[in-house]
Amino acid sequence: MYKVKSICVQCGSSAGNVEAYKEEAYRMGELLASEGIRLIYGGSNIGLMGAVARGCLENGGEVVAIIPEKIKNMVDMLDVSELIVVQTMHERKAKMNELADAFIAMPGGFGTLEELFEVLTWNQLHYISKPVALYNIENYYNTLIAFLKVSVGAGFIRQEHLEMLVCENNPAEILRKFAEYKPVQIAKWWD
């Protein structure tokens, strides 16, 4: 059984235009708090980031915000358990990876996708060995999942590497699958 003590939630600093995104972000925070799992996140008090942090904090959870100084000076901060201020986005992602046992990508934009693909790549290349999930609220990630299957068919992603990505619309099911996590032991390269 894989033990998850901290989860990095990657999500939008925007709330998006579907109310369920924000509601489910808050619910994710609640779930993490109820399971005693520390939330690692990007530090914003708005959008889905703010909702997941509030859900965790308001239910007695521990929240660690990691934010670049430049962005910190542009947004209001929540009263989190721990605030880590870094200089660059690269430092932010490295610190998130250091502190997190697993990663969940919720709806978001370029930053969320970039963070998601970086941890998937790190897993694929065996720099890390940590579970990664898409929390597919309102089928937000359906077209991305379809595209990844096209990449498998085209020979750019191994099926085994795609299968290491948990895709669920139920956060409790994500946590259950994380507990069953086994790293993929296959090389990225093939002829």
N, C-alpha and C positions, 0 to 999 in steps of 0.2 A: 504494500500500500504506500503510495506517494503522499508524504505529509506536506500540506500547504498551510503555512503560517501567515504569509503575506502575498497579496495579489495586486499586481499593477493593472489598474483599469485605464485603458486608452480610450478616450472618447472626445467628442467635440466640446470646444469652449462656447459653441453655439448650441441652442436647444433644438434646432431644426424646426420644421413646420408641422410635425405630427406630435400631438400632445403625449402619446404613448411613449415616445422616446424619453421625455423628461420623467414621466411617472415610473417607467421601468428603471431608469438610472437611480432614482431615489430607492426603489425597491431593491436594487442590487446592493446599495449601501447598507440598507436594513439587513439583508441576508448576511453580508460579510460580518456585520456587528454581531448578529445572533449566533454565528458560527465561530466567533472569536478570531476572525481572520483580519489582519491589519491591512488597511487600504493604502496603497501607494498610488499617487496620482499627480497630475500636472500642475496643481496649485490654484487654478482659477476658481472664483466664487460664482461664476455665471455658467449658463449653458448646462450641458450634461455633466461636465466636471463638477460644477457647484452642486448639482442635484445628487450625484453619487456621494460626494463628501458629506453633504447635509444628512442624507439617509443614514450614513454610518455614524456620524457624530451624534445626531439626535437620538440614536438608539444605543449609545454607550460604547461605540466602537473606537478603535484607534486609527488615526488618519495621519499619514506622512505626505506632505506636499513638497514636491521638488520643482523648483521654478528658476529659470534664468533671471538674473538681476534686471535685465532690460525689460522683460515682461512684467516682473514684480512691480516695477515702477509705474506700470500702465493699468493695473487692475487692483481692485480691493481684494483683501485676503480674508479667509475664514479663520476662526480661532482653532487651528488644528493642533493635534498632539505634538507634531514636530514639523518645523519648517526648515527645509534645506535650500539655500540659495546658491546657485552655481553661475558660472559665467556664460556658458554656451549650451546650445541644444544638445550637442554631442555629450557634454558632461552630464546633462540631465538624463539622457537615455542610459548612459553607463551607470549612473547611480540607481536608476530605476531597476536595471538588470541586476545590480549587486544586491538590492534589498528585496526583490520579488522572487517568490518561488514559482509563480505562474503569471500568465498574462491573459486578460480578457479585453478584446476590442469591441466596443459598442459603436453605434452610429457616430460618424465624425467625418472630417474632411481630409485634406492632404496630410496634416500632421498625424492623425490617427492611422491612416493607411501606411505612412512612412514608418511609424513605430511598429506597426503590425508586421510589415514585410521584413524589417530589420531583425526582429526576434525570430521569425520563421527562418530567415537565412542563417542566423547564428546557430539555430538548432540543426539545420540541414548540414552545416559545415562542422558540427560538433564543437563549436565554441561554448555553447551552453547545452543543457539538457533539461528543458523546462516545458510544461504543457502550455499550449496557446489555444485560445478559443475565440470564435466569433459569437457574440450574443446577438442573434439575428432578429432583432425586434421588428415586427411588422414586415418581415422579409426584406429588410434593408440590404442585406448582403447577397441576395439571391443571384443577381447578375454577376457579382464578383466571383461567387462560387462557380457559376457556369463558365466564366472566363478561365478560371484556374483549371477546370476540367478540359477546356480546349487546349490549354498549355500542356497538360499531360498527354493528350492525344497527339499534339504536335512534337512531342519528344523533348520538351524543355523543363518539365518538372516530372519527377518520378511519382508514380501513384502512391508509393509508400510515404513519400514526403507530404503529399497532399492529405493523406489519411491521418497524419499527426496533428492536423488542424481540426479541433473540435468545433462543430457548427451546431448550435442549439438555439431555440427560442425560449428556453426555460433555464433560469439561472441555477436552480437547485440541481438540474441535470448536468450542467457544466461542472459544478463542484463534485458531483458523483464521478464523472468521467475523469476529472483531475486526480481523484484518489486512486483511480485504476491506471494512471499514466505509466507507460513503459516507453523509454526512448527508442527511436528508430535507429537501428544499427546498420544502416546501409550507406554506402558511399554516394555522394552526389553525382560523380562522373560515371559515364558509361559510353560505349561506342555503338 
